[in-house]
Amino acid sequence: MRSVALFFELLMLIPIALVQPFVGVILWSWVSFMNPHRLVYGGIALEVPWAMLIFAATIIGCLVAREPKRFPWNGVTILVALFLVMITFTTVFALGPRDDVLKKYEEVFKVFLFLLVTAALLTSRERIHALVWVMVLSLAFFGIKGGGFTLMGDGANKVFGPPSSMIFDNNHLAVGLLVSLPLMNYLRMESRYAIVRFGLAATMVLTLFAVVGSYSRGAFLALGAVSFFFWCKSRSKIISALVILILVGGAIAFMPVNWVERMQTIQDYQEDKSTQGRFAIWNVAWTMAKTRPLFGSGFFGPYSQPVVERFVPNAEARAVHSIWFEVLGEHGFPTFFVWVGINVAAIVYARQIIKSAREIPELEWCVNLARMSQVSMIAYLTGGSFLSLCYWDYYFTVLVIIAAVHEQVRATLRQQAAPIRQPGSLRIPSHLAVLR
């Protein structure tokens, strides 16, 4: 019954994207991040290629609909476009099984291409908020479910994500939830309704328990980094410190002894087989990049035993478990620097937003979103150092949103500066100079 209901719901919504492409962005985000079709556990909805249909409808809508859209030429979008070109070249010279390589290339190319479509349609505050809401609700479902599962089971069982998705693994889900937590807090800060603020606060608490209940050591380290950065970005340091200590400390104290013992293995990394296995595959990825610095091994290289043995004999092919080493090993140094550049551009934009808009009341939402996005980036870059999440569209959508907010700030500041500009004057207001 659930499968049939979802089938007809999406079947009615997708045609709307032909005339209103931003609806396609919302649908794509929902299907990609939450994977609702994976939750019906069979039936007609599971068999339909929803992502492909939404992608096609949105692209057609962008070409024929009159809905406001413009391609923003900024550091994030330009580097995303360049990344698409770079992975195309590395795919041509890829060493892995051709079918596996092309399948992975198609998936990643489609994800990053749609990021550019999303960027072109994020033309207003309302659209940015709508997308953030979809992102938050998509993962809040698993935060609420996982947190409740952890509490009711006394922390005895691991929490997993939607089947056959990028965040199904307990480690991936935990880091994904950490990335979404700051966005939840942003919506809580911006909501005018007490019941919504309370609901989001409760969701954040349950999501925290879901993160801890994942038994992920990488997420535990990321939780420490996120907590510290959350405190740094808060305006009331004393209250924030108390809240963080109570919530994080309470969640940790709730967990059973076997959870504590697993976290303690972090300090015994030299004897831990899982950790040593990651060190070994990181060395393989590094060797791939050194041996083929321009192209790496291509998609699926570290996962293919024959390819791995070409670089490091007797090494075992496996998931790289590091966003940094996976991109480096699969694509070489030039593409790796472009990938890093996307992150750096977003970091710079977030800092510029905070610096230039923090004293302007009407842009307070931009500052709050930039601050919380910074925390999301810390969560991803820290937790992702131990996971294979280098192409996760949820995170890169956050970066696209930061760039869109930066455009909103620039436009607002230009409007404010225009009436006070003197004829013939070349003076640029200081708050605008920051965003040049």
C-alpha positions in Angstrom: 0.0 0.0 0.0 2.8 2.4 0.9 4.5 1.6 -2.4 1.4 2.3 -4.4 0.8 5.6 -2.6 4.4 6.8 -3.1 4.2 5.7 -6.8 1.1 7.9 -7.5 2.4 10.8 -5.4 5.6 11.0 -7.4 3.8 10.4 -10.6 1.7 13.5 -10.0 4.5 15.7 -8.8 7.1 15.0 -11.5 5.2 16.7 -14.3 5.1 19.9 -12.3 8.9 20.1 -12.8 8.3 20.6 -16.5 6.7 24.0 -15.8 8.3 24.8 -12.4 11.8 23.4 -12.5 12.5 24.3 -8.8 9.9 21.7 -7.9 12.2 19.2 -9.6 15.1 20.4 -7.4 12.9 19.7 -4.3 11.9 16.3 -5.6 15.4 15.3 -6.6 16.7 16.4 -3.1 14.0 14.4 -1.3 14.5 11.2 -3.4 18.3 11.5 -3.3 18.7 12.3 0.4 15.9 10.4 2.1 15.4 7.6 -0.5 11.7 7.2 0.3 11.3 4.6 -2.4 13.8 2.4 -0.5 11.6 2.5 2.6 8.6 0.9 1.0 10.4 -2.5 1.0 9.3 -3.7 -2.4 6.4 -3.0 -4.7 6.0 -0.9 -7.8 7.6 2.3 -6.4 10.9 0.5 -5.8 11.3 -0.5 -9.5 10.9 3.0 -11.0 14.1 5.0 -11.8 12.7 8.1 -10.0 16.0 10.0 -10.0 16.3 9.7 -13.8 12.7 10.8 -14.4 13.1 13.8 -12.0 16.4 14.7 -13.6 15.0 14.6 -17.1 11.8 16.6 -16.2 13.8 19.3 -14.4 16.3 19.7 -17.3 13.4 20.0 -19.8 11.7 22.5 -17.4 14.9 24.6 -17.3 15.0 24.8 -21.0 11.3 25.6 -21.7 9.8 27.1 -18.6 9.8 30.8 -17.8 10.5 30.3 -14.1 13.2 32.7 -12.9 16.7 31.2 -13.2 20.2 32.3 -13.9 23.5 30.5 -13.7 25.6 32.1 -11.0 29.2 32.3 -12.0 31.0 31.9 -8.6 33.9 29.9 -7.2 31.7 27.0 -6.2 29.8 26.6 -9.5 32.9 27.1 -11.7 34.9 24.5 -9.7 32.0 22.1 -9.8 31.8 22.5 -13.6 35.6 22.0 -13.8 35.3 18.9 -11.6 32.9 17.4 -14.1 35.4 18.0 -16.9 38.3 16.6 -14.9 36.5 13.3 -13.9 35.6 12.9 -17.5 39.3 12.9 -18.5 40.3 10.5 -15.6 37.5 8.2 -16.6 38.9 7.9 -20.1 42.2 6.7 -18.6 40.7 4.6 -15.8 42.2 1.2 -15.1 39.3 -0.5 -13.4 36.6 -2.8 -14.9 35.0 -0.7 -17.7 31.4 -1.4 -16.7 32.0 -0.5 -13.1 34.0 2.6 -14.0 31.3 3.9 -16.4 28.5 3.2 -13.9 30.3 5.1 -11.1 31.1 7.9 -13.6 27.5 8.2 -14.7 26.3 8.4 -11.0 28.8 11.0 -10.0 28.5 13.1 -13.1 24.7 13.2 -12.8 25.0 14.3 -9.1 27.4 17.1 -9.8 25.6 18.3 -12.9 22.4 18.6 -10.9 24.3 20.7 -8.4 24.7 23.3 -11.2 21.0 23.1 -12.0 20.2 23.6 -8.3 22.6 26.6 -8.2 20.8 28.2 -11.2 17.4 27.9 -9.5 18.3 29.1 -6.0 17.3 32.7 -6.8 15.6 33.8 -3.6 15.6 33.4 0.2 12.3 31.4 0.0 13.9 28.9 -2.3 16.9 28.6 -0.2 14.8 28.0 2.9 12.6 25.4 1.0 15.7 23.4 0.0 17.2 23.6 3.6 13.8 22.3 4.9 13.8 19.4 2.5 17.4 18.5 3.4 16.7 18.7 7.2 13.5 16.7 7.0 15.1 14.0 4.8 17.7 13.1 7.4 15.6 14.1 10.5 13.4 11.1 9.7 16.4 8.8 10.4 17.6 10.9 13.3 14.2 10.6 15.0 13.9 6.9 14.2 17.5 6.1 15.1 17.4 8.2 18.3 14.2 6.5 19.4 15.7 3.1 18.5 18.7 3.8 20.6 16.7 5.0 23.6 14.3 2.1 23.6 17.0 -0.4 23.1 19.3 1.0 25.8 21.9 1.7 23.2 22.5 -2.0 22.5 22.0 -2.0 18.7 23.6 -0.1 15.9 21.6 2.5 13.8 21.6 2.2 10.0 20.3 4.3 7.2 18.0 3.6 4.2 18.8 0.4 2.3 20.9 0.6 -0.9 21.7 4.3 -0.3 24.9 6.2 0.2 24.2 6.5 4.0 23.0 3.0 4.7 26.2 2.1 6.5 26.1 3.1 10.2 29.3 5.2 9.9 28.0 7.1 6.9 24.6 7.7 8.5 26.2 9.0 11.6 28.3 11.6 9.8 25.4 12.5 7.6 23.3 13.2 10.7 26.1 15.4 12.1 26.1 17.4 8.9 22.4 17.9 9.1 22.4 18.9 12.8 23.6 22.5 12.3 21.0 23.0 9.6 18.3 21.8 12.0 19.6 24.4 14.4 19.5 27.1 11.8 15.8 26.4 11.1 15.2 26.4 14.8 16.8 29.8 15.1 14.8 31.2 12.2 11.4 29.8 13.0 8.7 32.2 14.3 6.6 29.5 15.8 7.4 28.0 19.3 6.0 24.6 18.4 8.4 24.4 15.4 11.3 25.5 17.5 10.5 22.9 20.1 10.0 20.2 17.5 13.4 20.9 15.9 15.1 21.0 19.3 13.6 17.6 20.2 14.7 16.3 16.8 18.2 17.5 17.4 18.4 15.6 20.7 17.1 12.4 19.1 19.5 12.9 16.2 22.4 13.2 18.7 21.4 9.9 20.3 21.2 8.3 16.8 24.8 9.5 16.1 26.0 8.0 19.3 23.9 4.9 18.8 25.6 4.2 15.4 28.7 2.9 17.2 30.8 4.8 14.7 34.3 5.8 16.0 34.8 8.3 13.1 31.5 9.9 13.9 32.5 10.1 17.6 35.6 12.0 16.7 33.6 14.2 14.4 31.1 14.8 17.2 33.9 16.2 19.3 35.0 18.6 16.5 31.4 19.6 15.8 30.7 20.3 19.5 33.8 22.5 19.8 33.0 24.4 16.6 29.4 24.7 17.6 30.5 26.4 20.8 32.9 28.7 18.9 30.1 29.8 16.6 27.6 30.4 19.4 26.9 33.8 20.8 26.4 32.8 24.4 29.5 30.8 25.2 28.5 29.8 28.8 25.0 28.7 28.0 26.2 26.8 24.9 28.9 25.1 26.8 26.5 23.9 29.4 24.0 22.7 26.8 26.6 20.8 24.9 28.1 19.2 28.0 24.7 18.1 29.2 23.5 16.7 25.9 26.7 15.1 24.6 27.7 13.9 28.1 24.2 12.6 28.8 24.1 10.7 25.5 27.6 9.1 26.2 26.6 8.2 29.8 23.5 6.5 28.5 25.4 4.1 26.3 26.3 0.6 27.5 29.8 -0.7 28.4 30.5 -2.3 25.0 30.0 1.1 23.4 32.6 2.7 25.7 35.0 -0.2 25.0 34.6 0.3 21.2 35.3 4.0 21.5 38.4 3.3 23.6 39.9 1.3 20.7 40.6 4.6 19.0 43.7 5.0 21.2 44.8 1.4 20.4 44.8 2.0 16.6 48.1 0.2 16.2 46.5 -3.1 17.3 43.1 -2.5 15.6 42.7 -4.5 12.4 40.1 -2.1 10.9 42.4 0.9 11.4 45.4 -0.9 10.0 43.4 -1.9 7.0 42.5 1.7 6.4 46.1 2.8 6.7 47.0 0.1 4.1 44.4 1.3 1.6 45.4 4.9 2.2 48.9 3.9 1.2 47.5 2.2 -1.9 45.6 5.4 -2.9 48.7 7.6 -2.3 50.8 5.3 -4.4 48.2 5.4 -7.2 48.4 9.2 -7.1 52.2 9.3 -7.1 52.5 6.8 -9.9 49.8 8.4 -12.1 49.7 12.0 -10.8 47.5 13.3 -13.6 44.8 10.7 -13.8 45.1 8.4 -10.7 43.6 4.9 -11.2 40.1 6.2 -12.2 36.8 5.4 -10.6 36.7 2.0 -8.9 40.5 1.7 -8.9 41.0 1.1 -5.2 38.0 -1.4 -5.2 39.5 -3.6 -7.9 42.0 -6.2 -6.8 43.9 -6.4 -10.2 44.3 -2.6 -10.2 45.4 -2.4 -6.6 48.1 -5.1 -7.2 49.5 -3.1 -10.1 50.5 -0.4 -7.6 51.0 -2.3 -4.3 51.5 -6.1 -4.7 49.7 -8.2 -2.1 47.6 -5.2 -0.9 43.8 -5.8 -0.5 41.3 -3.9 -2.6 38.6 -2.3 -0.4 36.8 0.9 0.3 39.2 3.7 0.9 37.4 5.1 3.9 38.7 8.6 3.4 37.3 11.4 1.3 40.7 12.8 0.8 42.6 9.6 -0.3 39.7 8.3 -2.4 39.6 11.4 -4.6 43.4 11.5 -4.7 43.8 7.8 -5.6 41.0 7.7 -8.1 41.7 11.0 -10.0 45.2 12.2 -9.2 46.4 15.6 -8.0 44.8 18.1 -10.5 41.3 16.8 -9.9 42.0 16.4 -6.1 42.9 20.1 -6.0 39.7 21.1 -7.8 37.7 19.0 -5.4 39.4 20.7 -2.4 38.9 24.0 -4.1 35.1 23.6 -4.1 35.4 23.3 -0.3 37.8 26.2 0.0 35.5 28.5 -2.1 32.6 27.7 0.2 34.6 28.3 3.3 35.7 31.7 1.9 32.2 32.7 1.0 30.9 31.7 4.4 33.5 33.9 6.1 32.7 36.8 3.7 29.0 36.5 4.5 29.5 36.7 8.2 32.0 39.5 8.0 29.9 41.7 5.7 26.4 41.0 6.8 26.6 40.6 10.6 25.5 44.2 11.3 22.6 44.3 8.9 19.4 43.1 10.5 17.7 42.0 7.3 20.6 39.8 6.5 20.8 38.1 9.9 19.4 34.9 8.4 22.4 34.8 6.0 24.8 35.1 8.8 23.1 32.4 10.8 23.0 30.1 7.8 26.6 30.7 7.0 27.7 30.0 10.7 25.7 26.7 10.8 27.0 25.7 7.3 30.5 26.1 8.6 29.7 23.6 11.4 28.2 21.2 8.8 31.5 21.5 6.8 33.5 20.7 9.9 31.3 17.6 10.5 31.8 16.4 6.9 35.5 17.1 6.6 36.3 15.6 10.0 34.0 12.5 9.8 34.6 12.1 6.1 38.4 11.7 6.8 37.5 8.1 7.8 34.7 7.4 5.3 34.1 7.0 1.6 31.7 9.9 1.2 33.7 12.1 -1.2 30.8 12.4 -3.8 27.9 12.8 -1.4 25.5 15.2 -3.0 23.9 16.3 0.4 27.1 17.9 1.5 27.9 19.6 -1.8 24.3 21.0 -1.9 25.2 22.7 1.4 28.2 24.3 -0.4 25.9 25.4 -3.3 23.6 26.9 -0.8 26.4 28.9 0.8 27.3 30.3 -2.7 23.6 31.2 -3.3 23.5 33.0 0.1 26.6 34.9 -0.9 24.9 36.0 -4.0 21.9 37.2 -2.0 24.2 39.2 0.3 26.0 40.8 -2.6 22.7 41.8 -4.3 21.3 43.3 -1.1 24.4 45.3 -0.4 24.5 46.6 -3.9 20.9 47.8 -3.5 21.7 49.5 -0.2 24.8 51.2 -1.6 23.2 52.5 -4.8 21.2 55.4 -3.3 24.2 56.8 -1.3 26.7 56.6 -4.1 27.9 60.1 -5.3 28.0 60.9 -9.0 31.4 60.3 -10.4 32.6 58.7 -7.1 34.7 55.6 -7.4 34.6 54.9 -3.7 33.3 51.4 -2.8 31.7 50.9 0.7 33.8 48.7 3.0 31.1 46.1 3.4 30.9 45.7 -0.4 34.7 45.5 -0.8 34.7 42.4 1.2 32.5 40.6 -1.3 34.2 41.8 -4.5 
